[in-house]
């Protein structure tokens, strides 16, 4: 028995084509099923905190007089603090504000992630202290101490002496922007910190939330609604989706509207607040995606198993002569059956081992490429239980395949089976069942193959779309700005400082050109309303940029018509430039240069020029209006000479020669930044190629097995026809015509599905239909090549 088992296992390696194809397809299906199951579990698993179902966050929003949402998921700092302190339905609450700051008394002046919080935050999310204490909330006189708690990861990188100190009375301080804080504690660096605000997924420094509120300007604090301010807490009484206490809402709305009046705004906006589950906020997006992923993964696994079953049945029927001969020579059927079971189990376990490697690679890729946008993907881990389940499933599937397959080989009449083995006289799958699987497999294969081809074509073409700017050797320099005053003296001072910086950088041997820019070219944070008429209803909202002289030339943005800004235009502020997308939105062309356009306040602007769009995959080619820079910010785009580079420290040193207090907040390489924005297109392109490759393999293996089984079933009839005079060519043509009917039925189903997709995606219908035609042609060619190959093997030559 042992020798028969070993012999059957060795047979796997004697038929490498079957074994490799089977293992590759099964491993990909098992890995896909494991990954989507893992993501679904991650999406719905409870948060790793005490009483997770009671954790809530405050959903704040600003609405206009028509109840249309102006800002969603946004709060003012003062509202967050007031609600956290006064809503008695919260047993514990903490306001949060996420920001950043420069670590000024460090040689490299790194930009740190800063979280303004209250001590309750550490208790809520089980952030343990490594040493020291949490910062104080406030003193008797209302003053808030300038104390900070740093993360252990930050301390190891920038303050290692803090962790090594023996005398805990020794004081360590750090200057964050213009304020000095005393470090009073170190919190453990773990994965339990909630990733509530994705730009600040990990906190370097925690300080008191009270530092975010200027008590001398409370009116402005009430109307400063922000997307990076939150309230989180635990409640046993607050209802999910229900507004907070009416008294609190009424008070905050009154203060908000009073602030608008003090600011001189005529807007009739209101603020609203309600509680929602923290789990839904953190995992809502991935929950929606995981449902579809789980369904798709299950369908892919099912289709793969059906294809592999037909492929396996064809293989086992080829072994029938050998098995019947062994039985005739006296080998017990139990021994043969057990040896076959071991052969199939080993094949499935080998596939599961390959799947385990693919799962690890998949989790690594998901974490690497998704961590920037999806909260807590670092919680997505594979443990031994997951592998045990996968291997158990593989074993169960193997037994199912083996039992079903061996039943297709009846041993009731050994002589008859020996005579008929390999001639189509053995037990076959029902004809209708094989044809149904063939039609289903063909229709699904054509649809999925067309989608994969379309994905590769669509995202490949996007990868080839030019960005519209020359990003190589260009950096965006964000200065660390302290003063934001808008009086004439402050603006004149900032203008003079920029001119000094311009002269210093322009004379640097590594620098080719410099221009003012409020934001990096791909940042769409600023919005503006503009139109051909001064009335608001006739205006459109689009992205805006404040740029200085030489901006378009430096970035290589082509000028379609008109002219670009000069330094004098920044003083007058009477001109605008729009890009091609904005021109199309406004309905203006090159003949309209000099036309008056109007902003939100009705202020007229003369159209100075039209420039080409800039493009990135994640943001597209947004309509943008460019205003002359007003020196409110001193950020710059700097083009370096070829093969040159400048570090943040080097740029800071150049600027400090003009004004000692200057610092650089961030240096962003535009080429690298553009590559990051286009990363989704690259991933989608290769995903499309991978999906197309898998579907081609699926179609090949599935059709090979199905058509092989059908050919075996039809062989006796074909041989009789051949014996009574039919030629091989006539029989092949007859079978091809029969198969055309099956192909037509599959194409009818696939065409209906594809047309339905085209209706839902009208802008992509043409390219999707082109991809579908390619998939139909490829499926047609593969179907009939395999069919003719099987028929030629079954028919005799005369």
FENMO-V805300 format. One line per field, one symbol per residue. ss: DSSP state (@ for helix, = for strand, . for the rest). phi: phi as a letter, one per 40 degrees, with the letter a starting at -180 (. if undefined). burial: b if it has 24 or more other C-alpha atoms within 12 Angstrom, else e. Layout:
BEGIN
ss: ???
phi: ???
burial: ???
END
This chain:
BEGIN
ss: .@@@@@@@@@@@@@.@@@@@@@@@@@@@@@@@@@@@@@@@@@@@.......@@@=========.....====..==@@@@@@@@@@.....============.......=======..@@@@@....====..............=====@@@@@@@.@@@@@.......=====..=========..........@@@....====@@@@.....@@@@@@.==..======........=..@@@@@@@@@@@@@@@@@@......========@@@@@@@@@@@@@@@@@@@@@@@@@@@@@@@@@@@@@@@@@.@@@@@@@@@....@@@@@@@@@@@@@@@@@@@@@@@@@@@@@@@@@@@@@@......@@@....@@@@@@@@@@@@@@@@@@@@@@@@......@@@@@@@..........@@@@@@@@@@@@@@@@@@@@@@@@@@@@@@@@@@.........======........@@@@@@@@@@@@@@@@@@@....=======.........=====....@@@.========...@@@@@...====....@@@@@@..=====@@@@@@@...@@@...====....========....=...=...=====.......=====.......@@@@@@@@@.......======@@@@@@@@.@@@@@@@@@@@@@@@@@@@@@@@@@@@@@@@@@@@@@@@@@@@@@....@@@@@@@@@@@@@@@@@@@@@@@@@@@@@@@@@.@@@@@@@@@@@@@@@@@@@@@@@@@@@@@@@@@....
phi: .ccccccccccdccbccccccccccccccccccccccccccccbccccbcfccccbbccbabbccbgcccbbfaaccccccccccbcccccaaacbbbaaaccccbdcfccbcbbcabdcdccdbfccccagaccccibccgcbccbbbbcccccccbbccccccccccccbbacbfbbcbccbabbccbccccccbccbcbccbbbccdccbcccbccccccccbcbbabbababbcccgbccddcccccccccccccccccgcccbcbbbaacaccccccbdccccccccccccccccccccccccccccccccccccdcccccccchccccccccccdccccccccccccccccccccccccccccbccbbcgccccbbbcccccccccccccccccccccccccbcbcbccccccccgbgcccbcddccccccccccccccccccccccccccccccccccccgbcccgbbbbcccbbcbcbcccccccccccccccdccccccccbcabacacbcdbcbccbabaacbcccccbbcacbabbbcgcccccgccccagabcbccccccfbbbbbccccccccgbbcccdgccbbcdcgccbcccabbccbbaccbgbccbbbbccbgcbbcabbcccdgbabccccccccccccacccabcabbccccccccccdccccccccccccccccccdccccccccccccccccddcccccccchccdcccccdccccccccccccccccccccccccccbccbccccccccccccccccccdccccccccccccccb
burial: eeebbeebbebbeeeeebbebbbbbbbbbbbbbbbbbbbbbbbbbebebeeebbbbbbbbbbbeeeeeeebbbbbbbbbbbbbbeebebbebbbbbbbbbbbbbeeeebbbbbbbbbbbbbbbbbbbbeebbbbbbbeeeeeebbbbbbbbbbbbeebbeebbeeeeeeeebbbbbbeeebbbbbbbbbbbbbbbbbbebbbbbbbbbbbbbbeeeebbbbbbbbbbbbbbbbbbeebebeebbeeebbeebbebbbbbbeeeeeeeebbbbbbbbbbbbbbbeebbeebeebbeebbebbbbbbbbbbbbbbbbbbbbbbebbbebeeeeebeebbbbbbbbbbbbbbbbbbbbbbbbbebbeebeeeeeebbbbbbbbbbeeebbeebbebbbebbbebbbbbbbbbbbeebeebbebbbbbbbbbbeeeebbebbbbbbbbbbbbbbbbbbbbbbbbebbeeebbbbbbbbbbbbbbbeeeeeeeeeeeebbebbbebbebbbebebbbbbbbbbbbbbbbeeebbbbbeeeeeebbbbbbbbbbbbbbbbbbbbbebbbbbbbebbeebbbbbbbbbbbeebebbbeebbbbbbbbeeeebbbbbbbbbbbbbbbbbbbbbbbbbbbbbbbbbbbbeeeebbbbbebbbbbeeeeeebbbbbbbbbbebbeebbbbbbbbbbbbbebbbbbbbbbbbbbbbbbbbbbbbbbeebbeeeeeeeebeebbeebbeebeebbebbbebbbebbbebeeeeeeeeebbbbbbbbbbebbbebbbebbbebbbebbeee
END
